[in-house]
Amino acid sequence: MAAAVVAVAMLGACADEAIDDPEPAPSGSIAEPSESAGADEPAVGRESPSEAPVDDAESPADAETPAEGGTAPDTPDGWQTVEYNGSSFSVPESWDVPSEESDGQEVPRPTYGKGFCQDAPDEVLGFATLTWAEGVTDPAEAVTTEVERAAEMLFSDRASELQLGDVRQSESWASVPATLQLAPSDDPCEGSEALVIAMGFAYEDGSGTGLLIVVGELGLPDSPTPEDLVEIANSFG
C-alpha cells in the first residue's frame, strides 16, 4: 500500500479538517511517524477522568475490545507508561518510545516493529498516537469518525473490506475497533489484516474529545498481537 505518515498529522486532527495532512509514503507497510509536527499540539490531558473503559467484547480479530466504563485494567509487568499533557497510556516493552520536541514540549511517538522490512527500514508494524476532535462533545461520534479516517488514510489502497465493531460507551467515554481485510499481496512486508482502535473521552469543558488511536498491521511474523493493541487502548486515561 501507499502508506501514510499519520501519527503526527493525527495530533492536529479535528472534526472537520485534518491539520498537516500527510503526504503518501513509499509502498509497503505502516510508515513511521514523521519527524515534524504541526504548529498546534492538542491539550489531550485536560480534565481526564480517573476511570477508563475496559474490555468487554470480542472484536473481529478475536481479541477483546475496549468497552464499557470501569476501572482501567492493571498495566502488565514490564510495560512502558507514555505520558503527554496529563494523559497517559502504556505500551509493551518491545515497543519503541522515541520523542521529539515540538513547541518546547517533548512529544512521545510510540511505534512497534521499525526495521522489520529490510527494503523499507523506516516502516513500522504498529503505532499509538494521541489526538483530539475539536468541538465534538459526543465521544461515540468522535471515535467512529477518527477510526474510519485512520483506516482510510493508512490502508485505502489495500483494504478490501472494513469491519467496524460495536461502539462501546459509558458516561464520557467511548471506544470502537475496526478490522480491515487487506487485499492479497506478494510483498513480504505487507500483512493480510489490520486492526485500528479509537478510544476517547469528552472534555469536561465541552471543547471536544481527547482520543487515543492504536494501529497494527497483522499477518506477518513480527506483527503485534490484537490482544496487545486492545490492552494499549484500554490503558488510556
NUDRENDO-331196 format. One line per field, with one value per residue: residue number from 1; x, y, z of N, C-alpha, C in turn. Coordinates in nm, 2 decimals. Last residue first. Layout:
// NUDRENDO-331196
k c(NUM  ...)
n_c1 c(X  ...)
n_c2 c(Y  ...)
n_c3 c(Z  ...)
ca_c1 c(X  ...)
ca_c2 c(Y  ...)
ca_c3 c(Z  ...)
c_c1 c(X  ...)
c_c2 c(Y  ...)
c_c3 c(Z  ...)
END
This chain:
// NUDRENDO-331196
k c(237  236  235  234  233  232  231  230  229  228  227  226  225  224  223  222  221  220  219  218  217  216  215  214  213  212  211  210  209  208  207  206  205  204  203  202  201  200  199  198  197  196  195  194  193  192  191  190  189  188  187  186  185  184  183  182  181  180  179  178  177  176  175  174  173  172  171  170  169  168  167  166  165  164  163  162  161  160  159  158  157  156  155  154  153  152  151  150  149  148  147  146  145  144  143  142  141  140  139  138  137  136  135  134  133  132  131  130  129  128  127  126  125  124  123  122  121  120  119  118  117  116  115  114  113  112  111  110  109  108  107  106  105  104  103  102  101  100  99  98  97  96  95  94  93  92  91  90  89  88  87  86  85  84  83  82  81  80  79  78  77  76  75  74  73  72  71  70  69  68  67  66  65  64  63  62  61  60  59  58  57  56  55  54  53  52  51  50  49  48  47  46  45  44  43  42  41  40  39  38  37  36  35  34  33  32  31  30  29  28  27  26  25  24  23  22  21  20  19  18  17  16  15  14  13  12  11  10  9  8  7  6  5  4  3  2  1)
n_c1 c(-0.59  -0.55  -0.55  -0.70  -0.50  -0.33  -0.50  -0.54  -0.27  -0.25  -0.44  -0.33  0.03  0.23  0.43  0.63  0.51  0.19  -0.07  -0.14  -0.06  -0.23  -0.29  -0.49  -0.55  -0.72  -0.85  -1.08  -1.32  -1.43  -1.51  -1.64  -1.50  -1.45  -1.40  -1.48  -1.25  -1.18  -1.01  -1.00  -0.80  -0.75  -0.57  -0.55  -0.41  -0.19  0.10  0.40  0.65  0.65  0.41  0.20  -0.13  -0.48  -0.61  -0.71  -0.97  -0.96  -1.16  -1.19  -1.34  -1.41  -1.54  -1.59  -1.70  -1.87  -2.08  -1.97  -1.98  -1.87  -1.97  -1.86  -1.65  -1.64  -1.45  -1.38  -1.20  -0.97  -0.72  -0.52  -0.55  -0.62  -0.48  -0.45  -0.68  -0.89  -0.83  -0.86  -1.14  -1.25  -1.16  -1.29  -1.57  -1.58  -1.50  -1.70  -1.94  -1.87  -1.84  -1.96  -1.84  -1.62  -1.44  -1.18  -1.06  -0.72  -0.46  -0.18  -0.11  0.09  0.16  0.32  0.53  0.69  0.97  1.23  1.33  1.24  1.37  1.34  1.11  1.14  1.20  0.98  0.80  0.61  0.61  0.52  0.63  0.58  0.73  0.83  0.78  0.84  0.72  0.85  1.09  1.01  1.08  1.03  0.97  0.91  0.80  0.84  0.69  0.38  0.24  -0.01  -0.10  -0.23  -0.24  -0.09  0.08  0.16  0.33  0.34  0.50  0.56  0.55  0.63  0.32  0.03  -0.17  -0.50  -0.77  -0.97  -1.30  -1.53  -1.75  -1.72  -1.43  -1.19  -1.22  -1.03  -1.00  -1.08  -1.11  -1.36  -1.36  -1.57  -1.58  -1.46  -1.21  -1.31  -1.27  -1.14  -1.12  -1.05  -1.06  -0.89  -0.86  -0.66  -0.48  -0.46  -0.44  -0.24  -0.03  0.03  0.20  0.29  0.62  0.84  0.90  0.61  0.59  0.67  0.41  0.30  0.45  0.45  0.56  0.64  0.36  0.18  0.17  -0.09  -0.21  -0.22  -0.54  -0.84  -1.16  -1.36  -1.25  -0.89  -0.55  -0.29  -0.22  -0.23  0.03  0.18  0.09  0.10  0.20  0.05  0.15  0.03  0.08)
n_c2 c(0.69  0.37  0.10  0.01  0.03  -0.18  -0.40  -0.40  -0.47  -0.72  -0.87  -0.88  -0.84  -0.71  -0.92  -1.08  -1.23  -1.09  -1.04  -0.68  -0.37  -0.15  0.14  0.35  0.67  0.84  1.17  1.40  1.62  1.95  2.13  2.09  2.05  1.78  1.61  1.27  1.03  0.73  0.51  0.31  0.09  -0.13  -0.38  -0.56  -0.83  -0.92  -0.71  -0.68  -0.77  -0.94  -0.90  -1.01  -0.98  -0.94  -0.66  -0.70  -0.62  -0.44  -0.36  -0.13  -0.06  0.21  0.38  0.65  0.83  0.96  0.69  0.46  0.26  0.11  0.02  -0.28  -0.24  -0.25  -0.38  -0.33  -0.48  -0.43  -0.20  -0.07  0.20  0.27  0.26  0.52  0.67  0.49  0.45  0.71  0.74  0.55  0.65  0.91  0.85  0.70  0.88  1.09  0.96  0.90  1.14  1.45  1.68  1.83  2.04  1.84  1.56  1.46  1.22  1.01  0.69  0.40  0.16  -0.11  -0.17  0.07  0.19  0.24  0.05  -0.13  -0.36  -0.50  -0.45  -0.39  -0.14  -0.12  -0.24  0.03  0.35  0.66  0.94  1.22  1.54  1.78  2.13  2.34  2.28  1.96  1.71  1.37  1.03  0.67  0.40  0.08  -0.22  -0.42  -0.37  -0.22  0.09  0.29  0.64  0.96  1.32  1.54  1.57  1.24  0.93  0.59  0.32  0.00  -0.33  -0.49  -0.63  -0.45  -0.24  -0.33  -0.16  0.11  0.06  0.17  0.16  -0.09  -0.14  -0.26  -0.62  -0.91  -1.06  -1.14  -0.94  -0.84  -0.87  -0.94  -0.72  -0.58  -0.37  -0.05  0.31  0.46  0.71  0.97  1.19  1.49  1.77  1.75  1.61  1.71  1.97  1.92  2.17  2.34  2.30  1.95  1.81  1.57  1.31  1.09  0.74  0.50  0.34  0.01  -0.13  -0.01  0.27  0.57  0.79  1.09  1.34  1.44  1.75  1.95  1.88  1.80  1.90  1.85  1.78  1.75  1.66  1.68  1.42  1.32  1.38  1.20  0.96  0.92  0.88  0.61  0.38  0.24  -0.12)
n_c3 c(2.99  2.83  2.83  2.62  2.41  2.50  2.47  2.20  2.13  2.25  2.10  1.84  1.85  1.58  1.36  1.27  1.05  0.97  1.05  1.08  1.20  1.42  1.62  1.81  1.94  2.18  2.23  2.37  2.23  2.32  2.51  2.75  2.98  2.99  2.69  2.64  2.53  2.33  2.11  1.83  1.65  1.38  1.23  0.93  0.73  0.60  0.54  0.36  0.30  0.09  -0.16  -0.27  -0.12  -0.10  0.08  0.42  0.63  0.92  1.20  1.45  1.77  1.99  2.28  2.52  2.81  2.98  3.01  2.78  2.49  2.20  1.88  1.73  1.44  1.09  0.86  0.53  0.26  0.13  0.14  -0.01  -0.01  0.24  0.48  0.61  0.57  0.65  0.92  1.01  0.96  1.13  1.37  1.38  1.38  1.62  1.82  1.79  1.86  2.12  2.25  2.17  2.11  1.91  1.92  1.79  1.89  1.90  1.99  2.03  1.90  1.83  1.57  1.39  1.22  1.01  0.80  0.75  0.57  0.34  0.30  0.54  0.78  1.05  1.12  1.40  1.58  1.69  1.87  2.01  2.06  2.28  2.28  2.48  2.39  2.23  1.99  2.02  2.00  2.03  2.13  2.12  2.22  2.08  2.24  2.42  2.64  2.53  2.67  2.81  2.86  2.97  3.00  3.06  2.83  2.82  2.87  2.88  3.04  2.93  3.10  3.31  3.37  3.24  3.44  3.52  3.35  3.48  3.59  3.34  3.05  2.79  2.60  2.37  2.30  2.28  1.96  1.70  1.52  1.57  1.94  2.22  2.51  2.70  2.86  2.99  3.00  3.31  3.56  3.59  3.31  3.23  3.21  2.93  2.76  2.51  2.36  2.07  1.91  1.62  1.40  1.37  1.34  1.19  1.15  1.12  1.21  0.96  0.77  0.73  0.43  0.10  -0.10  0.07  0.17  0.09  0.34  0.58  0.68  0.89  1.02  0.87  0.97  1.14  1.40  1.37  1.43  1.50  1.54  1.29  1.20  1.34  1.22  0.94  0.65  0.47  0.21  -0.04  0.00)
ca_c1 c(-0.66  -0.57  -0.47  -0.76  -0.62  -0.28  -0.45  -0.65  -0.33  -0.16  -0.46  -0.45  -0.09  0.18  0.31  0.66  0.58  0.33  -0.05  -0.14  -0.08  -0.14  -0.29  -0.39  -0.56  -0.60  -0.85  -0.95  -1.30  -1.40  -1.44  -1.72  -1.53  -1.55  -1.35  -1.52  -1.33  -1.19  -1.06  -1.00  -0.88  -0.74  -0.67  -0.51  -0.52  -0.31  0.02  0.26  0.64  0.67  0.51  0.32  -0.01  -0.36  -0.60  -0.63  -0.91  -0.96  -1.07  -1.22  -1.24  -1.46  -1.43  -1.64  -1.60  -1.80  -2.07  -2.01  -1.99  -1.89  -1.92  -1.96  -1.70  -1.65  -1.55  -1.37  -1.32  -1.08  -0.83  -0.52  -0.51  -0.72  -0.50  -0.34  -0.55  -0.88  -0.83  -0.73  -1.04  -1.27  -1.12  -1.15  -1.51  -1.62  -1.42  -1.55  -1.92  -1.91  -1.72  -2.01  -1.86  -1.71  -1.58  -1.22  -1.17  -0.84  -0.52  -0.29  -0.09  -0.02  0.19  0.22  0.41  0.67  0.83  1.15  1.37  1.18  1.36  1.47  1.12  1.10  1.31  1.06  0.85  0.65  0.60  0.54  0.59  0.62  0.61  0.87  0.74  0.90  0.67  0.75  1.05  1.06  1.01  1.11  0.90  1.00  0.77  0.90  0.84  0.47  0.28  0.10  -0.13  -0.13  -0.30  -0.18  -0.02  0.17  0.26  0.36  0.40  0.61  0.51  0.73  0.45  0.11  -0.07  -0.36  -0.70  -0.87  -1.16  -1.50  -1.67  -1.79  -1.58  -1.23  -1.22  -1.13  -0.94  -1.08  -0.98  -1.34  -1.35  -1.47  -1.64  -1.58  -1.25  -1.23  -1.34  -1.14  -1.17  -0.96  -1.12  -0.90  -0.97  -0.75  -0.50  -0.53  -0.44  -0.37  -0.05  -0.06  0.22  0.22  0.49  0.80  0.98  0.71  0.55  0.70  0.53  0.28  0.36  0.50  0.48  0.66  0.49  0.19  0.20  0.04  -0.24  -0.10  -0.43  -0.71  -1.04  -1.40  -1.37  -1.02  -0.68  -0.36  -0.21  -0.34  -0.09  0.19  0.08  -0.02  0.27  0.05  0.12  0.10  0.00)
ca_c2 c(0.75  0.52  0.17  0.01  0.12  -0.04  -0.36  -0.38  -0.35  -0.61  -0.85  -0.80  -0.92  -0.71  -0.83  -1.00  -1.30  -1.10  -1.14  -0.82  -0.45  -0.26  0.08  0.24  0.58  0.76  1.04  1.35  1.48  1.84  2.18  2.09  2.19  1.83  1.71  1.41  1.08  0.87  0.53  0.45  0.11  0.01  -0.35  -0.45  -0.77  -0.96  -0.81  -0.64  -0.66  -1.00  -0.83  -1.09  -0.92  -1.02  -0.73  -0.63  -0.73  -0.43  -0.46  -0.16  -0.12  0.13  0.32  0.56  0.75  1.04  0.82  0.47  0.39  0.09  0.13  -0.21  -0.31  -0.16  -0.42  -0.27  -0.48  -0.48  -0.25  -0.22  0.14  0.29  0.14  0.42  0.73  0.54  0.33  0.65  0.83  0.54  0.52  0.90  0.93  0.64  0.76  1.12  1.02  0.79  1.06  1.31  1.65  1.72  2.08  1.98  1.60  1.52  1.33  1.09  0.83  0.46  0.28  -0.05  -0.26  0.01  0.15  0.34  0.04  0.00  -0.27  -0.45  -0.47  -0.53  -0.21  -0.05  -0.31  -0.11  0.27  0.51  0.88  1.08  1.47  1.65  2.01  2.34  2.39  2.04  1.84  1.48  1.16  0.80  0.52  0.19  -0.10  -0.44  -0.34  -0.33  0.00  0.20  0.50  0.85  1.19  1.49  1.67  1.36  1.04  0.70  0.43  0.13  -0.23  -0.46  -0.61  -0.57  -0.25  -0.31  -0.28  0.06  0.08  0.09  0.22  0.00  -0.14  -0.16  -0.48  -0.83  -1.01  -1.24  -1.00  -0.93  -0.80  -0.98  -0.80  -0.65  -0.46  -0.17  0.19  0.44  0.58  0.87  1.12  1.35  1.71  1.84  1.57  1.59  1.95  1.92  2.04  2.33  2.41  2.07  1.82  1.71  1.38  1.19  0.88  0.56  0.43  0.14  -0.13  -0.10  0.14  0.47  0.73  0.94  1.30  1.38  1.62  1.89  1.97  1.74  1.92  1.88  1.71  1.80  1.63  1.80  1.51  1.30  1.45  1.35  0.98  0.98  0.92  0.75  0.41  0.37  0.00)
ca_c3 c(3.09  2.81  2.93  2.75  2.41  2.49  2.61  2.28  2.08  2.29  2.25  1.87  1.87  1.72  1.38  1.38  1.16  0.95  0.95  1.13  1.08  1.40  1.48  1.81  1.82  2.15  2.16  2.36  2.28  2.23  2.39  2.63  2.95  3.08  2.78  2.62  2.64  2.35  2.25  1.88  1.77  1.42  1.34  1.01  0.80  0.55  0.61  0.37  0.40  0.22  -0.09  -0.28  -0.18  -0.11  -0.05  0.32  0.55  0.78  1.14  1.31  1.69  1.87  2.20  2.41  2.73  2.89  3.05  2.92  2.55  2.34  1.97  1.81  1.55  1.21  0.96  0.66  0.35  0.05  0.22  0.00  -0.14  0.14  0.41  0.61  0.54  0.51  0.82  1.02  0.90  0.99  1.34  1.37  1.28  1.50  1.79  1.77  1.72  2.03  2.22  2.17  2.25  1.91  1.91  1.84  1.79  1.96  1.90  2.09  1.90  1.91  1.65  1.47  1.22  1.13  0.82  0.83  0.72  0.39  0.19  0.50  0.64  1.02  1.07  1.30  1.46  1.71  1.75  2.03  1.93  2.26  2.24  2.43  2.46  2.36  2.07  1.94  2.06  1.96  2.14  2.10  2.26  2.10  2.16  2.29  2.65  2.57  2.56  2.82  2.82  2.97  2.97  3.16  2.86  2.75  2.93  2.79  3.05  2.95  3.00  3.20  3.41  3.25  3.33  3.56  3.39  3.38  3.63  3.46  3.16  2.88  2.60  2.47  2.26  2.35  2.08  1.81  1.53  1.46  1.81  2.12  2.40  2.74  2.75  2.99  2.96  3.16  3.52  3.65  3.42  3.20  3.29  3.01  2.90  2.53  2.51  2.14  1.98  1.74  1.49  1.33  1.40  1.20  1.25  1.07  1.22  1.09  0.78  0.80  0.55  0.20  -0.09  -0.02  0.19  0.08  0.20  0.54  0.61  0.85  1.02  0.92  0.88  1.01  1.34  1.43  1.37  1.47  1.66  1.38  1.14  1.37  1.37  1.01  0.77  0.51  0.35  -0.03  0.00)
c_c1 c(-0.60  -0.64  -0.48  -0.68  -0.69  -0.40  -0.40  -0.60  -0.45  -0.22  -0.37  -0.47  -0.21  0.05  0.28  0.54  0.60  0.40  0.10  -0.10  -0.05  -0.17  -0.19  -0.40  -0.45  -0.63  -0.72  -0.95  -1.15  -1.38  -1.41  -1.64  -1.61  -1.59  -1.47  -1.46  -1.36  -1.27  -1.07  -1.07  -0.88  -0.84  -0.64  -0.62  -0.46  -0.43  -0.11  0.18  0.50  0.66  0.53  0.43  0.11  -0.24  -0.47  -0.62  -0.84  -0.90  -1.08  -1.11  -1.28  -1.34  -1.50  -1.52  -1.67  -1.70  -1.99  -1.98  -2.03  -1.88  -1.96  -1.90  -1.81  -1.72  -1.54  -1.48  -1.29  -1.21  -0.94  -0.64  -0.51  -0.68  -0.59  -0.36  -0.44  -0.74  -0.82  -0.72  -0.90  -1.17  -1.14  -1.10  -1.36  -1.56  -1.45  -1.47  -1.77  -1.89  -1.75  -1.89  -1.92  -1.72  -1.68  -1.37  -1.22  -0.93  -0.64  -0.33  -0.21  0.00  0.07  0.26  0.30  0.54  0.82  1.01  1.29  1.21  1.30  1.47  1.25  1.12  1.27  1.18  0.93  0.69  0.64  0.52  0.61  0.56  0.64  0.75  0.80  0.86  0.72  0.70  0.96  1.01  1.08  1.02  1.00  0.92  0.88  0.88  0.90  0.61  0.37  0.12  0.00  -0.18  -0.19  -0.25  -0.13  0.05  0.27  0.28  0.43  0.49  0.55  0.68  0.54  0.25  0.01  -0.27  -0.56  -0.80  -1.06  -1.36  -1.64  -1.71  -1.63  -1.38  -1.24  -1.11  -1.05  -1.00  -0.96  -1.21  -1.35  -1.48  -1.54  -1.64  -1.37  -1.29  -1.25  -1.22  -1.18  -1.00  -1.03  -0.96  -1.00  -0.86  -0.59  -0.56  -0.51  -0.35  -0.17  -0.06  0.14  0.24  0.42  0.66  0.93  0.78  0.66  0.65  0.54  0.41  0.34  0.40  0.54  0.58  0.51  0.34  0.21  0.05  -0.11  -0.13  -0.30  -0.60  -0.92  -1.28  -1.39  -1.13  -0.79  -0.49  -0.27  -0.34  -0.21  0.07  0.09  -0.01  0.17  0.13  0.13  0.07  0.09)
c_c2 c(0.88  0.58  0.32  0.08  0.13  0.06  -0.22  -0.33  -0.31  -0.48  -0.74  -0.77  -0.83  -0.80  -0.83  -0.90  -1.21  -1.16  -1.16  -0.91  -0.59  -0.33  -0.03  0.16  0.48  0.67  0.97  1.21  1.45  1.71  2.07  2.13  2.20  1.98  1.76  1.50  1.23  0.91  0.68  0.45  0.26  0.03  -0.21  -0.43  -0.66  -0.89  -0.83  -0.75  -0.62  -0.89  -0.89  -1.02  -1.02  -0.95  -0.82  -0.72  -0.67  -0.56  -0.45  -0.26  -0.13  0.07  0.24  0.50  0.68  0.97  0.91  0.62  0.38  0.22  0.11  -0.09  -0.22  -0.23  -0.33  -0.32  -0.42  -0.49  -0.30  -0.28  -0.02  0.21  0.15  0.31  0.62  0.59  0.38  0.53  0.77  0.63  0.50  0.76  0.91  0.72  0.70  0.99  1.04  0.84  0.95  1.21  1.51  1.67  1.96  2.00  1.73  1.56  1.38  1.20  0.90  0.61  0.32  0.08  -0.21  -0.08  0.07  0.30  0.14  0.01  -0.14  -0.35  -0.41  -0.56  -0.36  -0.13  -0.23  -0.16  0.13  0.44  0.73  1.03  1.32  1.57  1.89  2.22  2.39  2.16  1.92  1.61  1.26  0.92  0.64  0.32  0.00  -0.32  -0.35  -0.29  -0.11  0.12  0.42  0.72  1.08  1.36  1.62  1.45  1.17  0.82  0.55  0.23  -0.09  -0.36  -0.59  -0.54  -0.37  -0.32  -0.25  -0.06  0.03  0.13  0.14  0.04  -0.05  -0.15  -0.39  -0.69  -0.93  -1.19  -1.10  -1.00  -0.89  -0.90  -0.84  -0.73  -0.55  -0.27  0.07  0.32  0.57  0.73  1.01  1.27  1.57  1.76  1.65  1.55  1.83  1.91  2.04  2.19  2.40  2.18  1.94  1.71  1.52  1.25  0.98  0.70  0.48  0.22  0.01  -0.11  0.05  0.35  0.62  0.90  1.15  1.35  1.57  1.75  1.89  1.85  1.86  1.89  1.73  1.74  1.70  1.78  1.65  1.38  1.44  1.42  1.13  1.02  0.99  0.77  0.56  0.42  0.12)
c_c3 c(3.13  2.93  2.93  2.85  2.55  2.49  2.61  2.42  2.16  2.25  2.30  2.02  1.89  1.73  1.53  1.41  1.29  1.07  0.91  1.01  1.11  1.27  1.48  1.68  1.82  2.04  2.17  2.31  2.26  2.30  2.29  2.50  2.81  3.04  2.86  2.73  2.61  2.47  2.28  2.02  1.80  1.54  1.38  1.12  0.89  0.61  0.54  0.44  0.42  0.33  0.05  -0.20  -0.17  -0.18  -0.05  0.19  0.43  0.72  0.98  1.26  1.54  1.80  2.09  2.34  2.62  2.80  2.95  2.97  2.70  2.41  2.11  1.88  1.62  1.32  1.08  0.75  0.48  0.13  0.12  0.07  -0.13  0.01  0.29  0.51  0.53  0.48  0.68  0.92  0.90  0.91  1.19  1.33  1.26  1.38  1.66  1.74  1.69  1.88  2.13  2.15  2.27  2.05  1.91  1.82  1.85  1.85  1.97  1.99  1.96  1.91  1.73  1.53  1.31  1.12  0.95  0.86  0.80  0.54  0.22  0.39  0.59  0.87  1.03  1.25  1.36  1.57  1.78  1.90  1.94  2.12  2.21  2.40  2.40  2.45  2.21  2.03  1.97  2.02  2.06  2.12  2.24  2.13  2.19  2.20  2.51  2.57  2.60  2.70  2.83  2.91  2.96  3.13  2.96  2.79  2.84  2.84  2.96  2.95  3.04  3.10  3.29  3.30  3.35  3.44  3.43  3.43  3.52  3.50  3.28  2.99  2.71  2.48  2.37  2.32  2.15  1.93  1.64  1.45  1.70  1.99  2.30  2.63  2.80  2.89  2.97  3.13  3.36  3.61  3.47  3.33  3.25  3.08  2.99  2.67  2.54  2.29  2.06  1.79  1.62  1.44  1.35  1.25  1.27  1.18  1.18  1.09  0.92  0.81  0.61  0.31  0.02  0.00  0.09  0.10  0.20  0.39  0.56  0.78  0.98  0.91  0.95  0.91  1.19  1.36  1.44  1.41  1.63  1.50  1.23  1.32  1.40  1.15  0.85  0.64  0.37  0.11  0.00)
END
